[in-house]
Amino acid sequence: SGGERKRCAIGVELVSRPRMLFLDEPTSGLDAATALLLVSLLSDLARDSAMQVLCSVHQPRSNIYRAFHKLLLLSRGTAVYSGALSDAVPYFEAAAGVPLPQLTNPADWLIDLIDADAVSVTSNTNVSTPGGDAAPPAPA
């Protein structure tokens, strides 16, 4: 299956014991259950080893979104948020002046807010990271 192939490919990379594991769209093409299993395995790997696991994920389901600890959001190649996953929604709620609607996938809501075709809240804000650094404003 697709999930087995992806896990096998990741396993091959792990043989060399890398310090960092970069994965581009590891959940694409997988059913919801297999995608969540894969992300859970990657989360366990990061937690139980000294390895950093970095994933690019487009439009994750809410349970996959919640499995991540840190988040980097890009708009037109510019960082509009970098920090703890738990701080992202409160940050954008304050910046947009609009709360996350109930029963809404936070990932979908964030994507809509930073989408170049949507009303952007990021053009006039600097994005704070947990260390206090600020990212440059996103292009208008």
MODELLER restraints for C-alpha pairs under 7 A, 6 or more apart:
rsr = mdl.restraints
at = mdl.atoms
rsr.add(forms.Gaussian(group=physical.xy_distance, feature=features.Distance(at['CA:2:A'], at['CA:30:A']), mean=6.32, stdev=0.5))
rsr.add(forms.Gaussian(group=physical.xy_distance, feature=features.Distance(at['CA:3:A'], at['CA:30:A']), mean=6.24, stdev=0.5))
rsr.add(forms.Gaussian(group=physical.xy_distance, feature=features.Distance(at['CA:3:A'], at['CA:34:A']), mean=6.09, stdev=0.5))
rsr.add(forms.Gaussian(group=physical.xy_distance, feature=features.Distance(at['CA:19:A'], at['CA:51:A']), mean=4.80, stdev=0.5))
rsr.add(forms.Gaussian(group=physical.xy_distance, feature=features.Distance(at['CA:19:A'], at['CA:52:A']), mean=6.32, stdev=0.5))
rsr.add(forms.Gaussian(group=physical.xy_distance, feature=features.Distance(at['CA:20:A'], at['CA:51:A']), mean=5.41, stdev=0.5))
rsr.add(forms.Gaussian(group=physical.xy_distance, feature=features.Distance(at['CA:20:A'], at['CA:52:A']), mean=4.63, stdev=0.5))
rsr.add(forms.Gaussian(group=physical.xy_distance, feature=features.Distance(at['CA:20:A'], at['CA:53:A']), mean=5.78, stdev=0.5))
rsr.add(forms.Gaussian(group=physical.xy_distance, feature=features.Distance(at['CA:21:A'], at['CA:52:A']), mean=6.23, stdev=0.5))
rsr.add(forms.Gaussian(group=physical.xy_distance, feature=features.Distance(at['CA:21:A'], at['CA:53:A']), mean=4.80, stdev=0.5))
rsr.add(forms.Gaussian(group=physical.xy_distance, feature=features.Distance(at['CA:21:A'], at['CA:54:A']), mean=6.10, stdev=0.5))
rsr.add(forms.Gaussian(group=physical.xy_distance, feature=features.Distance(at['CA:22:A'], at['CA:53:A']), mean=6.19, stdev=0.5))
rsr.add(forms.Gaussian(group=physical.xy_distance, feature=features.Distance(at['CA:22:A'], at['CA:54:A']), mean=4.91, stdev=0.5))
rsr.add(forms.Gaussian(group=physical.xy_distance, feature=features.Distance(at['CA:22:A'], at['CA:55:A']), mean=5.99, stdev=0.5))
rsr.add(forms.Gaussian(group=physical.xy_distance, feature=features.Distance(at['CA:23:A'], at['CA:54:A']), mean=6.16, stdev=0.5))
rsr.add(forms.Gaussian(group=physical.xy_distance, feature=features.Distance(at['CA:23:A'], at['CA:55:A']), mean=4.69, stdev=0.5))
rsr.add(forms.Gaussian(group=physical.xy_distance, feature=features.Distance(at['CA:23:A'], at['CA:56:A']), mean=6.46, stdev=0.5))
rsr.add(forms.Gaussian(group=physical.xy_distance, feature=features.Distance(at['CA:24:A'], at['CA:55:A']), mean=5.79, stdev=0.5))
rsr.add(forms.Gaussian(group=physical.xy_distance, feature=features.Distance(at['CA:24:A'], at['CA:56:A']), mean=5.00, stdev=0.5))
rsr.add(forms.Gaussian(group=physical.xy_distance, feature=features.Distance(at['CA:25:A'], at['CA:55:A']), mean=6.73, stdev=0.5))
rsr.add(forms.Gaussian(group=physical.xy_distance, feature=features.Distance(at['CA:25:A'], at['CA:56:A']), mean=5.34, stdev=0.5))
rsr.add(forms.Gaussian(group=physical.xy_distance, feature=features.Distance(at['CA:25:A'], at['CA:57:A']), mean=5.07, stdev=0.5))
rsr.add(forms.Gaussian(group=physical.xy_distance, feature=features.Distance(at['CA:27:A'], at['CA:35:A']), mean=4.98, stdev=0.5))
rsr.add(forms.Gaussian(group=physical.xy_distance, feature=features.Distance(at['CA:36:A'], at['CA:64:A']), mean=5.87, stdev=0.5))
rsr.add(forms.Gaussian(group=physical.xy_distance, feature=features.Distance(at['CA:39:A'], at['CA:64:A']), mean=6.76, stdev=0.5))
rsr.add(forms.Gaussian(group=physical.xy_distance, feature=features.Distance(at['CA:40:A'], at['CA:67:A']), mean=6.94, stdev=0.5))
rsr.add(forms.Gaussian(group=physical.xy_distance, feature=features.Distance(at['CA:46:A'], at['CA:52:A']), mean=5.80, stdev=0.5))
rsr.add(forms.Gaussian(group=physical.xy_distance, feature=features.Distance(at['CA:46:A'], at['CA:53:A']), mean=5.99, stdev=0.5))
rsr.add(forms.Gaussian(group=physical.xy_distance, feature=features.Distance(at['CA:59:A'], at['CA:107:A']), mean=6.54, stdev=0.5))
rsr.add(forms.Gaussian(group=physical.xy_distance, feature=features.Distance(at['CA:59:A'], at['CA:108:A']), mean=6.48, stdev=0.5))
rsr.add(forms.Gaussian(group=physical.xy_distance, feature=features.Distance(at['CA:60:A'], at['CA:107:A']), mean=6.52, stdev=0.5))
rsr.add(forms.Gaussian(group=physical.xy_distance, feature=features.Distance(at['CA:62:A'], at['CA:105:A']), mean=5.18, stdev=0.5))
rsr.add(forms.Gaussian(group=physical.xy_distance, feature=features.Distance(at['CA:62:A'], at['CA:106:A']), mean=6.68, stdev=0.5))
rsr.add(forms.Gaussian(group=physical.xy_distance, feature=features.Distance(at['CA:62:A'], at['CA:107:A']), mean=6.62, stdev=0.5))
rsr.add(forms.Gaussian(group=physical.xy_distance, feature=features.Distance(at['CA:65:A'], at['CA:107:A']), mean=6.47, stdev=0.5))
rsr.add(forms.Gaussian(group=physical.xy_distance, feature=features.Distance(at['CA:68:A'], at['CA:85:A']), mean=6.88, stdev=0.5))
rsr.add(forms.Gaussian(group=physical.xy_distance, feature=features.Distance(at['CA:69:A'], at['CA:84:A']), mean=6.09, stdev=0.5))
rsr.add(forms.Gaussian(group=physical.xy_distance, feature=features.Distance(at['CA:69:A'], at['CA:85:A']), mean=5.45, stdev=0.5))
rsr.add(forms.Gaussian(group=physical.xy_distance, feature=features.Distance(at['CA:70:A'], at['CA:83:A']), mean=5.57, stdev=0.5))
rsr.add(forms.Gaussian(group=physical.xy_distance, feature=features.Distance(at['CA:70:A'], at['CA:84:A']), mean=4.50, stdev=0.5))
rsr.add(forms.Gaussian(group=physical.xy_distance, feature=features.Distance(at['CA:70:A'], at['CA:85:A']), mean=4.99, stdev=0.5))
rsr.add(forms.Gaussian(group=physical.xy_distance, feature=features.Distance(at['CA:71:A'], at['CA:82:A']), mean=5.68, stdev=0.5))
rsr.add(forms.Gaussian(group=physical.xy_distance, feature=features.Distance(at['CA:71:A'], at['CA:83:A']), mean=5.58, stdev=0.5))
rsr.add(forms.Gaussian(group=physical.xy_distance, feature=features.Distance(at['CA:71:A'], at['CA:84:A']), mean=6.05, stdev=0.5))
rsr.add(forms.Gaussian(group=physical.xy_distance, feature=features.Distance(at['CA:71:A'], at['CA:85:A']), mean=5.41, stdev=0.5))
rsr.add(forms.Gaussian(group=physical.xy_distance, feature=features.Distance(at['CA:72:A'], at['CA:79:A']), mean=6.87, stdev=0.5))
rsr.add(forms.Gaussian(group=physical.xy_distance, feature=features.Distance(at['CA:72:A'], at['CA:81:A']), mean=5.54, stdev=0.5))
rsr.add(forms.Gaussian(group=physical.xy_distance, feature=features.Distance(at['CA:72:A'], at['CA:82:A']), mean=4.43, stdev=0.5))
rsr.add(forms.Gaussian(group=physical.xy_distance, feature=features.Distance(at['CA:72:A'], at['CA:83:A']), mean=6.74, stdev=0.5))
rsr.add(forms.Gaussian(group=physical.xy_distance, feature=features.Distance(at['CA:73:A'], at['CA:79:A']), mean=5.83, stdev=0.5))
rsr.add(forms.Gaussian(group=physical.xy_distance, feature=features.Distance(at['CA:73:A'], at['CA:80:A']), mean=5.65, stdev=0.5))
rsr.add(forms.Gaussian(group=physical.xy_distance, feature=features.Distance(at['CA:73:A'], at['CA:81:A']), mean=5.05, stdev=0.5))
rsr.add(forms.Gaussian(group=physical.xy_distance, feature=features.Distance(at['CA:73:A'], at['CA:82:A']), mean=6.53, stdev=0.5))
rsr.add(forms.Gaussian(group=physical.xy_distance, feature=features.Distance(at['CA:74:A'], at['CA:80:A']), mean=5.60, stdev=0.5))
rsr.add(forms.Gaussian(group=physical.xy_distance, feature=features.Distance(at['CA:75:A'], at['CA:114:A']), mean=6.24, stdev=0.5))
rsr.add(forms.Gaussian(group=physical.xy_distance, feature=features.Distance(at['CA:75:A'], at['CA:115:A']), mean=6.76, stdev=0.5))
rsr.add(forms.Gaussian(group=physical.xy_distance, feature=features.Distance(at['CA:78:A'], at['CA:138:A']), mean=6.10, stdev=0.5))
rsr.add(forms.Gaussian(group=physical.xy_distance, feature=features.Distance(at['CA:79:A'], at['CA:135:A']), mean=6.45, stdev=0.5))
rsr.add(forms.Gaussian(group=physical.xy_distance, feature=features.Distance(at['CA:80:A'], at['CA:122:A']), mean=6.59, stdev=0.5))
rsr.add(forms.Gaussian(group=physical.xy_distance, feature=features.Distance(at['CA:80:A'], at['CA:127:A']), mean=5.90, stdev=0.5))
rsr.add(forms.Gaussian(group=physical.xy_distance, feature=features.Distance(at['CA:80:A'], at['CA:135:A']), mean=6.70, stdev=0.5))
rsr.add(forms.Gaussian(group=physical.xy_distance, feature=features.Distance(at['CA:80:A'], at['CA:138:A']), mean=6.05, stdev=0.5))
rsr.add(forms.Gaussian(group=physical.xy_distance, feature=features.Distance(at['CA:81:A'], at['CA:127:A']), mean=5.29, stdev=0.5))
rsr.add(forms.Gaussian(group=physical.xy_distance, feature=features.Distance(at['CA:82:A'], at['CA:129:A']), mean=5.43, stdev=0.5))
rsr.add(forms.Gaussian(group=physical.xy_distance, feature=features.Distance(at['CA:83:A'], at['CA:129:A']), mean=4.82, stdev=0.5))
rsr.add(forms.Gaussian(group=physical.xy_distance, feature=features.Distance(at['CA:83:A'], at['CA:130:A']), mean=5.70, stdev=0.5))
rsr.add(forms.Gaussian(group=physical.xy_distance, feature=features.Distance(at['CA:93:A'], at['CA:99:A']), mean=5.04, stdev=0.5))
rsr.add(forms.Gaussian(group=physical.xy_distance, feature=features.Distance(at['CA:93:A'], at['CA:100:A']), mean=6.69, stdev=0.5))
rsr.add(forms.Gaussian(group=physical.xy_distance, feature=features.Distance(at['CA:95:A'], at['CA:121:A']), mean=6.10, stdev=0.5))
rsr.add(forms.Gaussian(group=physical.xy_distance, feature=features.Distance(at['CA:96:A'], at['CA:121:A']), mean=5.24, stdev=0.5))
rsr.add(forms.Gaussian(group=physical.xy_distance, feature=features.Distance(at['CA:112:A'], at['CA:118:A']), mean=6.14, stdev=0.5))
rsr.add(forms.Gaussian(group=physical.xy_distance, feature=features.Distance(at['CA:113:A'], at['CA:119:A']), mean=6.50, stdev=0.5))
rsr.add(forms.Gaussian(group=physical.xy_distance, feature=features.Distance(at['CA:113:A'], at['CA:120:A']), mean=5.51, stdev=0.5))
rsr.add(forms.Gaussian(group=physical.xy_distance, feature=features.Distance(at['CA:113:A'], at['CA:121:A']), mean=6.51, stdev=0.5))
rsr.add(forms.Gaussian(group=physical.xy_distance, feature=features.Distance(at['CA:114:A'], at['CA:120:A']), mean=5.44, stdev=0.5))
rsr.add(forms.Gaussian(group=physical.xy_distance, feature=features.Distance(at['CA:114:A'], at['CA:122:A']), mean=6.76, stdev=0.5))
rsr.add(forms.Gaussian(group=physical.xy_distance, feature=features.Distance(at['CA:122:A'], at['CA:137:A']), mean=6.68, stdev=0.5))
rsr.add(forms.Gaussian(group=physical.xy_distance, feature=features.Distance(at['CA:122:A'], at['CA:138:A']), mean=5.78, stdev=0.5))
rsr.add(forms.Gaussian(group=physical.xy_distance, feature=features.Distance(at['CA:123:A'], at['CA:137:A']), mean=5.71, stdev=0.5))
rsr.add(forms.Gaussian(group=physical.xy_distance, feature=features.Distance(at['CA:123:A'], at['CA:138:A']), mean=4.96, stdev=0.5))
rsr.add(forms.Gaussian(group=physical.xy_distance, feature=features.Distance(at['CA:123:A'], at['CA:139:A']), mean=5.92, stdev=0.5))
rsr.add(forms.Gaussian(group=physical.xy_distance, feature=features.Distance(at['CA:123:A'], at['CA:140:A']), mean=5.18, stdev=0.5))
rsr.add(forms.Gaussian(group=physical.xy_distance, feature=features.Distance(at['CA:124:A'], at['CA:137:A']), mean=6.36, stdev=0.5))
rsr.add(forms.Gaussian(group=physical.xy_distance, feature=features.Distance(at['CA:125:A'], at['CA:137:A']), mean=5.75, stdev=0.5))
rsr.add(forms.Gaussian(group=physical.xy_distance, feature=features.Distance(at['CA:126:A'], at['CA:134:A']), mean=5.67, stdev=0.5))
rsr.add(forms.Gaussian(group=physical.xy_distance, feature=features.Distance(at['CA:126:A'], at['CA:135:A']), mean=5.67, stdev=0.5))
rsr.add(forms.Gaussian(group=physical.xy_distance, feature=features.Distance(at['CA:126:A'], at['CA:136:A']), mean=5.89, stdev=0.5))
rsr.add(forms.Gaussian(group=physical.xy_distance, feature=features.Distance(at['CA:126:A'], at['CA:137:A']), mean=5.21, stdev=0.5))
rsr.add(forms.Gaussian(group=physical.xy_distance, feature=features.Distance(at['CA:127:A'], at['CA:134:A']), mean=5.13, stdev=0.5))
rsr.add(forms.Gaussian(group=physical.xy_distance, feature=features.Distance(at['CA:127:A'], at['CA:135:A']), mean=5.10, stdev=0.5))
rsr.add(forms.Gaussian(group=physical.xy_distance, feature=features.Distance(at['CA:128:A'], at['CA:134:A']), mean=4.58, stdev=0.5))
rsr.add(forms.Gaussian(group=physical.xy_distance, feature=features.Distance(at['CA:128:A'], at['CA:135:A']), mean=6.67, stdev=0.5))
